[in-house]
């Protein structure tokens, strides 16, 4: 495969995954956007977590909540549990890396809040512990996964929402998760600030 074919191969794979996504997940995405919007309308907040690239996406989503996405509107209460290096390394050093999200969540999370948990394969143990802590706090969970959903899929409660990328390729899953996050950002803006115009 020459380099041009290699590039086209990536484009085609990405298009195919997104076509599957359009067939399988629109209702779940809409429900997830409404869940976040209703939580924020009730005076609650959103917390997010993930490892590596998923952690970067978790922070990116929070940045769009705290700043803005495509319309000018007030900042929204959201926290990335991945962002505080001092807290993360302190917890990992004194306890365990498996506790870096759950320990923060038990301090910051409250009933009615939403946890956005991102994991490409669905088996990150520290994310699983965060979901457990969220359930203990009577929070809702929106999980972005890939592969077969992993242990995260089976840990979710009936009222939680899983948005699973229909792929086994990390790059395709991450691209899909980014698209899903953009959809969620837009849905939140549409429901909370319907009169605001785009830039």
Secondary structure as GFF3:
##gff-version 3
##sequence-region A 1 199
A	DSSP	alpha_helix	3	24	.	.	.	ID=ss1
A	DSSP	alpha_helix	26	41	.	.	.	ID=ss2
A	DSSP	beta_strand	46	49	.	.	.	ID=ss3
A	DSSP	alpha_helix	53	66	.	.	.	ID=ss4
A	DSSP	beta_strand	78	80	.	.	.	ID=ss5
A	DSSP	alpha_helix	85	94	.	.	.	ID=ss6
A	DSSP	three_ten_helix	97	99	.	.	.	ID=ss7
A	DSSP	alpha_helix	102	108	.	.	.	ID=ss8
A	DSSP	beta_strand	114	118	.	.	.	ID=ss9
A	DSSP	alpha_helix	125	136	.	.	.	ID=ss10
A	DSSP	beta_strand	140	145	.	.	.	ID=ss11
A	DSSP	alpha_helix	150	155	.	.	.	ID=ss12
A	DSSP	beta_strand	161	164	.	.	.	ID=ss13
A	DSSP	alpha_helix	170	192	.	.	.	ID=ss14
###
